[in-house]
Amino acid sequence: MRFIWPIWLAGLGPWAALVIWLLLELRRKVRVPFLGLWPPVEAPPRRRGLRPPSLAMSAALLGLLLAVLAAARPQLNLFDGHQQPPLSIVLDRGLTMSARQDGQLRFARLAKELHQALLPLVGRNAPVTLHVVPGQRFSLDSGQWLQSVLALGPTAVDTQELLPAALAGAHMGGARTVIAISDRQLSSSQSRFVQVSPIGSVDNVAITVVAARKEPRPQVMVGISSSMALSQAALHVNSDGASARQLVTLPQAGRGTYFLDLPRLGDVVEAHIDVADAIEADNSAYLVLAQPWPKLEARGALPPEVQRMLGVYASQQPPGDASRIVTISADQQLAAGETGIWLAPAGTLEAQGLAKVTQHPVTEAIDWSVVLRDARLARAPADSAWTTLVAAGSAPAVAIRTEPARQIWCGISSQRWPMTPQYVMFWKNALDWLGQGTGQYSAQATGQLGAGWRVLSSRGSSELAAGWWPGVYVNGWGGRVAVNAPPAGPTTASAPDWPQRLQSVLGDRPGGREIGQELMLAAVALGALSILLWPRRRLVEATATSETRPTRSA
């Protein structure tokens, strides 16, 4: 048994004190007609001891005890705190559930309502598995999970495809009952599934699309949708220190498109609309001028350290549809029209003399004196189209050519170089330069970016995982990506009877039945019984007679 409101159990102290006092102080009463007629006798010594109360008093005391217990709302439970059937809660804190309604985040507000509804049904010690989407999974109890939810911040992630997987994981995890807090249309084949959804929609103004171009003149296009009773708002666009502001008329239906001219455009573009609405995340949008990362193709037996570098680069800079193919060839010279790196066979020339370095994107941020130390060099290509970038004395170490395609020749062989940061920088510089094409302004929808990414520019919290809030993010390789909020999408209206559904699902939970009402009825019945059994005093009228009334003589 457990108690939902255990503070009322403090009443057991006064009740116990009353019982002890009554048991110690109750004495048998004897009625006499006149105290003067009681014969004088020597009173026996008073003995302290417990005397059993009358049946009426016992009923009254027992009824008072049951009333105190009923106020604490006891709940029968055949399982202890570690053996109860588990309960899973799937919390949607995506874009629409992170909207503010009456000053609160929607998911936090619904969590409070669910917490109040759960306490009478499962108490404070029932095991709860909290699945946060997007986020982690927490193992808590029914008295702690709300505090964990209230500590969460909003996100701008579209959870439509994430929620079914979270629900499936909750069911497969052995949960007897699964509760989902979401405004998305969810379905489950399980009979013990309850969805808690908000009531009504939210008023929102959103930037739905943003695009930029440098030619024929720097210009940014912004698309805005609105569901608010608001006629105008200020739209701002910033890039490379230049800014533009325009007071736009918001569309009453559909989407409005607006064009803003700037004196110049940099690598990052930000658009922001000044409005106080329910969803903050889609009030800003970003673009970055991104070069498509190259698609790497290996040819020949590459050394293990080269294979490792190519794998890391491809995982950090995934290619796209417009990516240029870059070939990395071991020993064999590249064809004239191929873009790539030619790794020459291990040479026998010892690197001597000072390192001579030509400033170039391939040679940036590298200490070539460290690279050439104890290195062996291969003989450079005889073709005069090659331009030497790095040389040890008069011996070329790294050379490039740009026609008819970009190519790099590397004639360095060293056991020390692959174990230094200089090796990583060389491959990054080389692959970035070879893969450069025509840059385009681009962005992607919010979502997990993975390890190595950090926020560069954003109006959201820096504590969120990279990619969960609109902004510009960078990684250790210097890559940049713009992330914007997805369209809000359709949501479902709340089923106002979810508390009744929750009661029907959890009401038959083994050991989860509250008995407070039954105890209170029993307390009332015992009180009535004590009244019926309580002894009544008889009022006896004494009749005055001459025998009992003494006469006074003069």
SENUPA-303572 format. One record per residue (C-alpha): x, z, y. Coordinates in steps of 0.05 Angstrom, whole numbers, plus 5000, padded with zeros to 4 digits. Each point is the difference from the previous one (the first is absolute). Example, Ala and Ser with C-alpha at 12.3 -4.5 7.8 and 13.67 -1.06 7.14 Angstrom:
BEGIN
+------+------+------+
:    u :    w :    v :
+------+------+------+
: 5246 : 5156 : 4910 :
: 5027 : 4987 : 5069 :
+------+------+------+
This chain:
BEGIN
+------+------+------+
:    u :    w :    v :
+------+------+------+
: 5000 : 5000 : 5000 :
: 5023 : 4986 : 5071 :
: 4970 : 5013 : 5068 :
: 4991 : 4947 : 5055 :
: 4995 : 5052 : 5056 :
: 5042 : 5058 : 4972 :
: 5001 : 5036 : 5068 :
: 4932 : 5029 : 4983 :
: 5032 : 5037 : 4942 :
: 5025 : 5050 : 5052 :
: 4930 : 5030 : 4995 :
: 5018 : 5027 : 4931 :
: 5042 : 5055 : 5033 :
: 4942 : 5033 : 5038 :
: 4955 : 4990 : 4939 :
: 5050 : 5036 : 4955 :
: 5007 : 5057 : 5051 :
: 4924 : 5008 : 5002 :
: 4995 : 5003 : 4924 :
: 5054 : 5053 : 4994 :
: 4968 : 5043 : 5054 :
: 4932 : 4996 : 4967 :
: 5028 : 5017 : 4932 :
: 5036 : 5061 : 5027 :
: 4948 : 5028 : 5048 :
: 4934 : 4990 : 4962 :
: 4970 : 5067 : 4979 :
: 4935 : 5017 : 4965 :
: 4947 : 5024 : 5048 :
: 4950 : 5056 : 4983 :
: 4936 : 5009 : 5040 :
: 4976 : 5071 : 5012 :
: 4936 : 5022 : 5037 :
: 5034 : 5052 : 5044 :
: 5073 : 5016 : 5005 :
: 4985 : 5074 : 5007 :
: 4969 : 5001 : 4931 :
: 5064 : 4973 : 4967 :
: 5031 : 5059 : 4964 :
: 5069 : 5017 : 5026 :
: 5051 : 4981 : 4947 :
: 5074 : 4990 : 5004 :
: 5014 : 4926 : 5010 :
: 5044 : 4969 : 4947 :
: 5065 : 4969 : 5023 :
: 4993 : 4929 : 5025 :
: 5031 : 4949 : 4954 :
: 5023 : 4932 : 5024 :
: 4986 : 4942 : 4954 :
: 4966 : 4933 : 4992 :
: 4926 : 5000 : 4991 :
: 4965 : 4937 : 4976 :
: 4953 : 4971 : 5053 :
: 4927 : 4988 : 4987 :
: 4975 : 4934 : 4973 :
: 4974 : 4981 : 5069 :
: 5066 : 5016 : 5033 :
: 5038 : 4961 : 4946 :
: 4956 : 4938 : 5013 :
: 5012 : 5006 : 5074 :
: 5075 : 5005 : 4993 :
: 5003 : 4942 : 4950 :
: 4958 : 4957 : 5046 :
: 5046 : 5016 : 5058 :
: 5060 : 4980 : 4958 :
: 4968 : 4933 : 4980 :
: 4984 : 4986 : 5073 :
: 5073 : 5009 : 5020 :
: 5023 : 4954 : 4943 :
: 4947 : 4948 : 5018 :
: 5024 : 4999 : 5073 :
: 5070 : 4981 : 4974 :
: 4968 : 4940 : 4964 :
: 5030 : 5008 : 4930 :
: 5010 : 4939 : 4956 :
: 5006 : 5002 : 4925 :
: 5060 : 4962 : 4974 :
: 5019 : 4995 : 4928 :
: 5068 : 4972 : 5019 :
: 5056 : 5034 : 5036 :
: 5036 : 4969 : 5060 :
: 5046 : 4957 : 4957 :
: 4950 : 4976 : 4948 :
: 4943 : 4975 : 5044 :
: 4982 : 4927 : 4993 :
: 5041 : 4964 : 5054 :
: 4970 : 4971 : 5063 :
: 5029 : 4939 : 5035 :
: 4989 : 4981 : 5073 :
: 5020 : 4930 : 5024 :
: 5009 : 5001 : 5075 :
: 4998 : 4935 : 5039 :
: 5039 : 5006 : 5065 :
: 5004 : 4926 : 5014 :
: 4985 : 4964 : 5065 :
: 4925 : 5013 : 5005 :
: 5002 : 5070 : 4970 :
: 5053 : 5017 : 5052 :
: 4952 : 4984 : 5056 :
: 4980 : 5057 : 5046 :
: 4927 : 5023 : 4999 :
: 4978 : 5058 : 5043 :
: 5072 : 5016 : 5015 :
: 5021 : 5005 : 4926 :
: 5032 : 4952 : 4951 :
: 4945 : 4975 : 4954 :
: 5036 : 5019 : 4936 :
: 5015 : 5070 : 5026 :
: 4928 : 5011 : 5022 :
: 4973 : 4979 : 4932 :
: 5052 : 5043 : 4964 :
: 4974 : 5061 : 5037 :
: 4928 : 4984 : 4980 :
: 5020 : 4989 : 4928 :
: 5040 : 5065 : 4999 :
: 4939 : 5040 : 5022 :
: 4958 : 4966 : 4947 :
: 5051 : 5012 : 4945 :
: 5012 : 5074 : 5010 :
: 4933 : 5024 : 4973 :
: 5008 : 4954 : 4940 :
: 5072 : 5010 : 4978 :
: 5026 : 5059 : 5040 :
: 5070 : 5005 : 5030 :
: 5044 : 4998 : 4938 :
: 4978 : 4937 : 4965 :
: 5058 : 4950 : 4988 :
: 4995 : 4939 : 5046 :
: 5043 : 4937 : 4998 :
: 5000 : 4967 : 5069 :
: 5015 : 4925 : 5001 :
: 5016 : 4977 : 5071 :
: 4993 : 4925 : 5013 :
: 5048 : 4981 : 5027 :
: 5044 : 5058 : 4983 :
: 5019 : 5047 : 4944 :
: 4965 : 5041 : 4947 :
: 4996 : 5075 : 5007 :
: 4982 : 5053 : 4948 :
: 4962 : 5056 : 5037 :
: 4940 : 5044 : 4991 :
: 4931 : 4998 : 5031 :
: 5020 : 5050 : 5053 :
: 5063 : 4963 : 5023 :
: 4985 : 4926 : 5000 :
: 4965 : 4999 : 5068 :
: 5061 : 5027 : 5036 :
: 5042 : 4944 : 4970 :
: 4950 : 4948 : 5024 :
: 4997 : 5028 : 5071 :
: 5076 : 4994 : 5004 :
: 4998 : 4925 : 4988 :
: 5003 : 4949 : 5056 :
: 4963 : 4934 : 5008 :
: 5025 : 4934 : 4972 :
: 4982 : 4927 : 5013 :
: 5004 : 4976 : 4927 :
: 4946 : 4958 : 4967 :
: 4981 : 5041 : 4939 :
: 4950 : 4952 : 4969 :
: 5047 : 4980 : 4944 :
: 5034 : 5067 : 4994 :
: 4939 : 5043 : 4987 :
: 4979 : 4970 : 4932 :
: 5070 : 5014 : 4972 :
: 4996 : 5072 : 5026 :
: 4932 : 5010 : 4969 :
: 5024 : 4973 : 4933 :
: 5060 : 5046 : 5003 :
: 4955 : 5060 : 5015 :
: 4955 : 4985 : 4940 :
: 5060 : 4988 : 4953 :
: 5031 : 5065 : 5023 :
: 4948 : 5040 : 4962 :
: 4955 : 5019 : 5059 :
: 4930 : 5019 : 4977 :
: 4972 : 4986 : 5070 :
: 5027 : 4951 : 5051 :
: 4980 : 5003 : 5074 :
: 5018 : 4943 : 5048 :
: 5000 : 5010 : 5076 :
: 4995 : 4929 : 5027 :
: 4957 : 4952 : 5039 :
: 5018 : 4942 : 4954 :
: 4953 : 4973 : 4947 :
: 5025 : 5034 : 4936 :
: 4973 : 4999 : 4930 :
: 5016 : 5038 : 4937 :
: 4975 : 4998 : 4929 :
: 5007 : 5075 : 4994 :
: 4936 : 5041 : 5005 :
: 5035 : 5058 : 5035 :
: 5022 : 4959 : 5061 :
: 4979 : 5019 : 5070 :
: 5015 : 4961 : 5064 :
: 5000 : 5036 : 5067 :
: 4992 : 4951 : 5058 :
: 4992 : 5008 : 5075 :
: 4934 : 4986 : 5034 :
: 4996 : 4944 : 5051 :
: 5052 : 4952 : 5029 :
: 5053 : 5009 : 5053 :
: 5008 : 4967 : 5068 :
: 5064 : 4960 : 5002 :
: 5040 : 4949 : 5039 :
: 5053 : 4964 : 4959 :
: 5056 : 4950 : 5010 :
: 4986 : 4954 : 4942 :
: 5054 : 4947 : 5011 :
: 5062 : 4989 : 5043 :
: 5045 : 4939 : 5005 :
: 5057 : 4979 : 5046 :
: 5039 : 4937 : 5018 :
: 5059 : 4984 : 5045 :
: 4984 : 4926 : 5012 :
: 4975 : 4967 : 5043 :
: 4998 : 5067 : 5036 :
: 5004 : 5073 : 4977 :
: 4929 : 5020 : 4981 :
: 4964 : 5052 : 4956 :
: 4931 : 4991 : 4970 :
: 4960 : 5063 : 4983 :
: 4934 : 5002 : 4962 :
: 4954 : 5060 : 5011 :
: 4936 : 5023 : 4967 :
: 4954 : 5056 : 5024 :
: 4942 : 5041 : 4975 :
: 4997 : 5046 : 5061 :
: 4953 : 4998 : 5059 :
: 5060 : 4986 : 5045 :
: 5005 : 4940 : 5046 :
: 5073 : 4998 : 5021 :
: 5068 : 5027 : 4980 :
: 5072 : 4991 : 5022 :
: 5044 : 4958 : 4954 :
: 5076 : 5007 : 5004 :
: 5055 : 4956 : 4970 :
: 5074 : 5020 : 5001 :
: 5063 : 4963 : 4976 :
: 5073 : 5003 : 5018 :
: 4987 : 5043 : 5062 :
: 4946 : 4952 : 5026 :
: 4927 : 5021 : 5002 :
: 4932 : 4971 : 5017 :
: 4933 : 5035 : 5012 :
: 4930 : 4970 : 4999 :
: 4931 : 5032 : 5008 :
: 4961 : 4966 : 4945 :
: 4925 : 4996 : 4987 :
: 4988 : 5027 : 4930 :
: 4957 : 4958 : 4953 :
: 4932 : 5028 : 4981 :
: 5001 : 4962 : 4934 :
: 5054 : 4964 : 4962 :
: 5071 : 4995 : 5028 :
: 5027 : 4985 : 5069 :
: 5066 : 4963 : 5009 :
: 5045 : 5012 : 5060 :
: 5066 : 4967 : 5023 :
: 5053 : 5035 : 5041 :
: 5062 : 4966 : 5029 :
: 5066 : 5036 : 5005 :
: 5065 : 4980 : 5035 :
: 5037 : 5005 : 4934 :
: 4992 : 5021 : 4928 :
: 5049 : 5042 : 4960 :
: 5006 : 5014 : 4926 :
: 4944 : 5052 : 5002 :
: 4931 : 4993 : 5031 :
: 4949 : 5056 : 5008 :
: 4927 : 4995 : 5020 :
: 4959 : 5061 : 5017 :
: 4929 : 5011 : 5026 :
: 4982 : 5062 : 5039 :
: 4936 : 5028 : 4970 :
: 4977 : 5067 : 4972 :
: 4967 : 4981 : 4934 :
: 4993 : 5027 : 4930 :
: 5059 : 4962 : 4967 :
: 5065 : 5007 : 5038 :
: 5043 : 4959 : 4953 :
: 4971 : 4931 : 5016 :
: 5008 : 5009 : 5075 :
: 5072 : 4975 : 4995 :
: 5031 : 4940 : 4965 :
: 5072 : 4976 : 4993 :
: 5040 : 4936 : 4986 :
: 5073 : 4990 : 4983 :
: 5040 : 4935 : 5004 :
: 5021 : 4997 : 4928 :
: 5049 : 4954 : 4965 :
: 4977 : 4984 : 4930 :
: 5046 : 5033 : 4950 :
: 5037 : 4952 : 4954 :
: 4982 : 4987 : 4928 :
: 5064 : 5013 : 4959 :
: 5021 : 4958 : 4941 :
: 5062 : 5017 : 4959 :
: 5044 : 4946 : 4968 :
: 5054 : 5015 : 4950 :
: 5026 : 5067 : 4974 :
: 4998 : 5044 : 5062 :
: 5041 : 5065 : 5001 :
: 4958 : 5063 : 4987 :
: 5011 : 5026 : 5071 :
: 4973 : 4935 : 5028 :
: 4939 : 5003 : 4954 :
: 4987 : 5071 : 5023 :
: 5003 : 4980 : 5074 :
: 4953 : 4941 : 4989 :
: 4950 : 5044 : 4964 :
: 4999 : 5052 : 5055 :
: 4994 : 4948 : 5055 :
: 4941 : 4965 : 4965 :
: 4964 : 5066 : 4990 :
: 5008 : 5020 : 5073 :
: 4988 : 4931 : 5030 :
: 4949 : 4965 : 4955 :
: 4994 : 4925 : 5012 :
: 4938 : 4965 : 5025 :
: 4968 : 4932 : 4993 :
: 5042 : 4972 : 5057 :
: 5066 : 5030 : 4975 :
: 5063 : 4958 : 4996 :
: 5034 : 4995 : 4932 :
: 5070 : 5029 : 5001 :
: 5046 : 4986 : 4941 :
: 5056 : 5047 : 4980 :
: 5049 : 4962 : 4958 :
: 5058 : 5028 : 4960 :
: 5061 : 4954 : 4994 :
: 4962 : 4935 : 5011 :
: 4997 : 4967 : 5068 :
: 4932 : 4990 : 5032 :
: 4970 : 4932 : 5010 :
: 5003 : 4974 : 5071 :
: 4926 : 5013 : 5016 :
: 4994 : 5068 : 4967 :
: 4997 : 5065 : 5039 :
: 5039 : 5056 : 4968 :
: 5064 : 5038 : 4986 :
: 5058 : 4972 : 4960 :
: 5040 : 5056 : 4967 :
: 5068 : 4971 : 4986 :
: 5037 : 5018 : 4935 :
: 5047 : 5060 : 5004 :
: 5061 : 4979 : 5039 :
: 5073 : 5018 : 4995 :
: 5019 : 4999 : 5074 :
: 5015 : 5069 : 5027 :
: 4966 : 5016 : 5066 :
: 5056 : 5009 : 5051 :
: 5003 : 5007 : 5074 :
: 4947 : 5024 : 5049 :
: 4927 : 4984 : 4989 :
: 4977 : 4944 : 5046 :
: 4924 : 5003 : 5010 :
: 4955 : 4952 : 5038 :
: 4938 : 5032 : 5030 :
: 4940 : 4976 : 4961 :
: 4936 : 5030 : 4969 :
: 5034 : 4999 : 4932 :
: 5060 : 5042 : 5024 :
: 4962 : 5052 : 5041 :
: 5008 : 5075 : 4987 :
: 5055 : 4991 : 4948 :
: 5070 : 5029 : 5002 :
: 5037 : 4940 : 4971 :
: 5067 : 5036 : 4999 :
: 4971 : 5046 : 4948 :
: 4970 : 4941 : 4961 :
: 5065 : 4961 : 4996 :
: 5043 : 5060 : 4981 :
: 5026 : 4988 : 4929 :
: 4957 : 4937 : 4994 :
: 5017 : 4934 : 4967 :
: 4979 : 4934 : 5032 :
: 4981 : 4933 : 4970 :
: 5022 : 4934 : 5030 :
: 4951 : 4975 : 5054 :
: 4962 : 4935 : 4991 :
: 5036 : 4939 : 5024 :
: 4939 : 4973 : 5037 :
: 5012 : 5003 : 5075 :
: 4926 : 5015 : 5013 :
: 5011 : 5073 : 4982 :
: 5013 : 5049 : 5057 :
: 5041 : 5062 : 4985 :
: 4967 : 5065 : 5021 :
: 5048 : 5050 : 4968 :
: 5073 : 4989 : 4983 :
: 5059 : 5043 : 4978 :
: 5057 : 4970 : 5040 :
: 4993 : 4926 : 4987 :
: 4961 : 5006 : 4935 :
: 4924 : 4990 : 5007 :
: 4956 : 5054 : 4968 :
: 4930 : 4982 : 5023 :
: 4978 : 4932 : 5027 :
: 4933 : 4967 : 5018 :
: 4971 : 4932 : 5015 :
: 4932 : 4983 : 5030 :
: 4992 : 4926 : 4984 :
: 4965 : 4972 : 4962 :
: 4978 : 5071 : 4980 :
: 5024 : 5070 : 5012 :
: 5052 : 5022 : 4950 :
: 5050 : 5058 : 4993 :
: 5065 : 4998 : 4961 :
: 5029 : 5068 : 4979 :
: 5069 : 5001 : 4969 :
: 5010 : 5076 : 4997 :
: 5010 : 5036 : 4934 :
: 5011 : 5075 : 5003 :
: 4984 : 5060 : 4956 :
: 4994 : 5047 : 5060 :
: 4955 : 4958 : 5045 :
: 4935 : 5004 : 4958 :
: 5004 : 5076 : 5004 :
: 4999 : 5003 : 5076 :
: 4944 : 4993 : 5052 :
: 5036 : 4938 : 5025 :
: 4977 : 4963 : 4938 :
: 4927 : 5017 : 5012 :
: 5004 : 4977 : 5073 :
: 5033 : 4934 : 4980 :
: 4945 : 4982 : 4952 :
: 4945 : 5020 : 5048 :
: 5031 : 4960 : 5057 :
: 5013 : 4939 : 4956 :
: 4930 : 4997 : 4968 :
: 4965 : 5013 : 5067 :
: 5039 : 4943 : 5033 :
: 4989 : 4952 : 4943 :
: 4926 : 5015 : 4996 :
: 4984 : 4991 : 5074 :
: 4945 : 4951 : 5015 :
: 4947 : 4992 : 5053 :
: 4975 : 5069 : 5019 :
: 4926 : 5015 : 5006 :
: 4961 : 5059 : 5027 :
: 4967 : 5036 : 4941 :
: 4969 : 5065 : 4976 :
: 4970 : 5029 : 4937 :
: 4945 : 5049 : 4984 :
: 5014 : 5074 : 4993 :
: 5025 : 5024 : 4933 :
: 5057 : 5036 : 4966 :
: 5066 : 4967 : 5021 :
: 5044 : 5039 : 4951 :
: 5065 : 5037 : 5006 :
: 5049 : 4983 : 5055 :
: 4950 : 4982 : 5054 :
: 4992 : 5041 : 5063 :
: 4957 : 4993 : 5062 :
: 5030 : 4965 : 5060 :
: 4939 : 4996 : 5046 :
: 4931 : 5030 : 4988 :
: 4946 : 5040 : 5035 :
: 4985 : 5040 : 4936 :
: 5032 : 5060 : 4968 :
: 5072 : 4993 : 4976 :
: 4984 : 5046 : 4941 :
: 4958 : 4947 : 4965 :
: 5032 : 4958 : 4946 :
: 5029 : 4934 : 5025 :
: 4946 : 4948 : 5005 :
: 4939 : 5045 : 5002 :
: 4990 : 4993 : 5075 :
: 5006 : 4939 : 5046 :
: 5070 : 4990 : 5029 :
: 5067 : 4967 : 4992 :
: 5044 : 5024 : 4942 :
: 5073 : 4987 : 4983 :
: 5043 : 5010 : 4938 :
: 5073 : 5013 : 4988 :
: 5014 : 4925 : 4995 :
: 4975 : 4988 : 5070 :
: 4936 : 4968 : 4977 :
: 4938 : 5010 : 5043 :
: 4926 : 4994 : 4985 :
: 4938 : 5009 : 5042 :
: 4941 : 5037 : 4969 :
: 4929 : 4997 : 5026 :
: 4934 : 5033 : 4980 :
: 4956 : 4958 : 4954 :
: 4928 : 4983 : 5017 :
: 4955 : 5061 : 4993 :
: 4958 : 4965 : 4948 :
: 4930 : 5019 : 4975 :
: 4985 : 5072 : 4983 :
: 4941 : 5033 : 4965 :
: 4948 : 5045 : 5030 :
: 5001 : 5071 : 4974 :
: 4953 : 5022 : 4946 :
: 4971 : 5062 : 5034 :
: 4983 : 5032 : 4933 :
: 5072 : 5008 : 4976 :
: 4994 : 5076 : 5003 :
: 4942 : 4997 : 4951 :
: 5040 : 4952 : 4957 :
: 5059 : 5048 : 5001 :
: 4954 : 5057 : 4980 :
: 4971 : 4962 : 4942 :
: 5070 : 4979 : 4975 :
: 5033 : 5068 : 5007 :
: 4939 : 5043 : 4987 :
: 5008 : 4992 : 4925 :
: 5073 : 5013 : 5001 :
: 5018 : 5050 : 4945 :
: 5006 : 5069 : 5029 :
: 4984 : 4975 : 5069 :
: 4931 : 5031 : 5009 :
: 4987 : 5048 : 5058 :
: 4959 : 5062 : 4982 :
: 4992 : 5031 : 5069 :
: 4925 : 4985 : 5004 :
: 4987 : 5030 : 4932 :
: 5038 : 5064 : 5018 :
: 4961 : 5007 : 5065 :
: 4934 : 4993 : 4964 :
: 5022 : 5053 : 4950 :
: 5019 : 5045 : 5058 :
: 4932 : 4993 : 5031 :
: 4966 : 5014 : 4933 :
: 5041 : 5063 : 4990 :
: 4983 : 5023 : 5070 :
: 4927 : 4992 : 4986 :
: 5008 : 5038 : 4934 :
: 5035 : 5057 : 5035 :
: 4942 : 5006 : 5049 :
: 4950 : 5003 : 4943 :
: 5039 : 5053 : 4962 :
: 5018 : 5044 : 5060 :
: 4967 : 5070 : 4992 :
: 4944 : 5015 : 5049 :
: 4989 : 5069 : 5031 :
: 4932 : 5034 : 4988 :
: 4966 : 5031 : 5060 :
: 4967 : 5064 : 4975 :
: 4951 : 5035 : 5043 :
: 5006 : 5074 : 4991 :
: 4932 : 5037 : 5000 :
: 5001 : 5067 : 5035 :
: 4966 : 5055 : 4960 :
: 4994 : 5073 : 5009 :
: 5046 : 5011 : 4942 :
: 5055 : 4961 : 5030 :
: 4988 : 5022 : 5072 :
: 5022 : 5071 : 5012 :
: 4958 : 5041 : 5050 :
: 5029 : 5041 : 5054 :
: 4973 : 5069 : 5011 :
: 4995 : 5031 : 5067 :
+------+------+------+
